[in-house]
Amino acid sequence: MNYKSNYLIHEKSPYLLQHAYNPVNWYPWSEEAFIKAKEEDMPIFLSIGYSTCHWCHVMEKESFEDTQVAKLLNETFVCIKVDLEEKAMLIIKAFSQTIEKSPEAYTQFITAFDFFISPSYEVVIVGDFDAIETKRILSVINSRFIPNKIVILKSSENMKTKITDIADYLKDFKMINNKPTIYVCSNHTCKAPTNDINTMLDLLL
């Protein structure tokens, strides 16, 4: 089936041009893509591959040419396709000497990259740290979103001053329905609080 071309149609990379007629609305690595993600508050779906990569072609056939998968990606993400040989390797090579001298910097490099391509949130939980519900919330966050989500637990009153010294906007946060309460914030602006984990997950997408 033939689809209307996406934003890769003007690229020179043979690998990117292979995906120019996917139903996924691919963008190249560009300022336009990042502006769209920021203005529409959408996360980025980043796909990196190269022309001779077998599994890249399998992924295209099984996912990126599937109209239902494409619809989900297009509605949820700003989709960026990168030619590993054209872009990513240049970035890695540029930092290779630094990484060789300080191997521990590699994970920091990847984390910084993750911060750059996706929005950062502060997840504030108001409740008792030892409560089963609180630990369940923390477990879900840790398993899915660390490290690009900053989690703050506002617990007992004796900790209140210390936490609000770090984040003043927390001072009026309270538990709702006498249950651990979740506030999802970005740039110190918070969504309506919730007690429901699934609602929290929806706010973080």
C-alpha positions in Angstrom: 0.0 0.0 0.0 1.3 3.5 -0.9 1.1 6.2 1.8 1.6 10.0 1.6 5.3 10.8 2.2 6.4 12.1 5.6 9.0 14.7 6.6 11.9 12.3 5.6 11.2 12.7 1.9 13.6 15.7 1.7 16.5 13.9 3.4 19.6 12.6 1.6 20.2 9.5 3.8 19.2 6.3 1.9 18.1 4.8 5.3 15.8 7.7 6.1 14.4 7.7 2.5 13.5 4.0 3.0 11.1 5.2 5.7 9.8 8.3 3.8 6.5 6.5 2.9 5.8 4.9 6.2 2.4 5.8 7.6 4.3 6.9 10.7 4.7 10.7 10.5 8.5 10.6 10.8 10.6 13.8 11.3 14.3 13.9 10.8 16.5 15.1 13.7 15.6 18.8 13.4 14.7 21.9 15.3 11.2 21.7 13.8 10.5 18.3 15.5 11.7 19.6 18.9 9.7 22.8 18.6 6.6 20.7 17.8 7.2 18.4 20.8 7.6 21.4 23.1 4.7 23.4 21.8 2.3 20.5 21.9 3.8 19.0 25.1 4.3 15.6 23.4 7.1 13.1 24.2 9.5 12.1 21.5 9.6 8.6 20.0 13.2 8.2 18.8 14.1 5.4 16.4 17.8 4.9 15.4 18.9 2.5 12.7 20.9 2.1 9.6 20.5 0.7 6.1 22.2 -2.7 6.6 20.5 -3.4 10.0 18.4 -6.6 9.7 16.2 -6.0 12.7 15.6 -2.4 11.6 13.9 -3.7 8.5 12.0 -6.3 10.5 10.8 -3.5 12.8 9.6 -1.5 9.8 7.7 -4.4 8.3 6.1 -5.4 11.6 5.4 -2.0 13.2 6.2 1.1 11.2 4.2 -0.1 8.1 1.2 -1.1 10.3 -1.4 1.6 10.1 -2.8 0.9 13.6 0.7 1.2 15.1 1.4 4.3 13.1 -1.9 5.9 14.3 -0.9 5.2 17.9 2.6 6.7 17.4 1.3 9.7 15.5 -1.3 10.6 18.1 1.0 10.1 21.1 4.5 11.1 20.0 6.6 13.3 17.8 8.4 10.6 15.9 12.0 11.1 14.9 14.0 8.8 12.8 17.8 9.0 12.9 20.4 7.4 10.6 23.0 5.9 13.0 25.8 6.2 10.5 24.8 9.8 9.6 24.1 11.4 13.0 24.4 9.3 16.2 27.9 8.0 15.4 29.1 11.5 15.0 27.8 12.4 18.4 29.4 9.3 20.0 32.7 9.9 18.3 32.7 13.5 19.5 32.5 12.4 23.1 34.5 9.1 22.7 37.7 10.4 24.3 35.9 11.9 27.3 34.0 8.6 27.8 37.2 6.6 27.5 38.9 8.7 30.2 35.8 8.6 32.4 33.6 5.6 31.7 31.2 6.5 34.4 30.3 9.6 32.2 28.6 7.3 29.7 25.5 6.8 31.8 25.4 10.5 32.5 25.6 11.2 28.8 22.7 8.9 28.0 20.7 10.4 30.9 21.3 13.9 29.6 20.3 12.8 26.1 17.1 11.4 27.5 16.3 14.7 29.3 16.9 16.5 26.1 14.5 14.5 23.9 11.7 14.1 26.4 9.9 16.3 28.8 10.9 16.3 32.5 8.3 15.9 35.2 8.3 16.2 39.0 6.1 13.6 40.6 5.1 14.7 44.1 3.5 12.1 46.4 1.9 13.3 49.6 1.5 10.5 52.1 3.1 8.1 54.6 6.3 6.6 53.2 5.6 3.2 54.9 2.0 2.9 53.5 1.5 0.1 51.1 -0.2 2.4 48.6 2.7 4.9 48.7 5.2 2.1 48.1 3.1 0.8 45.2 3.1 4.3 43.6 6.9 4.6 44.0 7.4 1.1 42.5 5.4 1.9 39.4 7.3 5.2 38.9 10.7 3.6 39.5 10.0 0.8 37.0 8.8 3.0 34.2 10.1 6.5 34.4 13.4 6.9 36.3 15.7 8.7 35.6 13.9 11.5 33.8 11.2 12.0 36.4 12.1 13.6 39.7 10.2 12.1 42.6 9.5 14.1 45.8 7.8 12.4 48.7 6.2 14.9 51.2 5.8 12.8 54.3 5.7 13.7 58.0 5.4 17.2 59.3 9.0 17.2 60.7 10.2 16.9 57.1 8.0 19.7 55.7 10.4 22.6 56.2 13.3 20.8 54.5 11.3 19.8 51.5 9.7 23.2 51.0 13.1 24.8 51.2 13.9 22.8 48.1 10.6 23.2 46.4 8.5 26.1 47.7 5.5 25.2 45.6 4.9 22.0 47.7 3.8 23.9 50.8 0.1 23.8 50.0 0.0 20.1 48.8 -2.2 17.9 50.9 -3.5 14.4 51.0 -7.0 13.9 49.4 -9.5 11.3 50.7 -7.0 10.4 53.4 -5.0 8.5 50.8 -1.5 8.9 49.2 -2.0 11.7 46.7 -0.1 12.2 43.5 0.8 15.6 41.9 2.3 15.6 38.5 4.2 18.8 37.8 6.4 20.3 35.1 8.4 23.5 35.5 6.6 24.0 38.9 3.2 23.9 37.3 1.1 21.0 38.5 -1.9 19.1 37.2 -4.9 18.3 39.4 -4.0 15.8 42.1 -5.1 12.2 42.0 -5.2 9.1 44.1 -5.2 6.8 41.1 -2.1 5.3 39.6 -3.6 4.9 36.1 -4.5 8.6 36.1 -0.9 9.4 37.0 0.4 7.3 34.2 -1.9 9.1 31.7 -0.6 12.5 32.9 3.0 11.3 32.4 2.6 10.2 28.8 
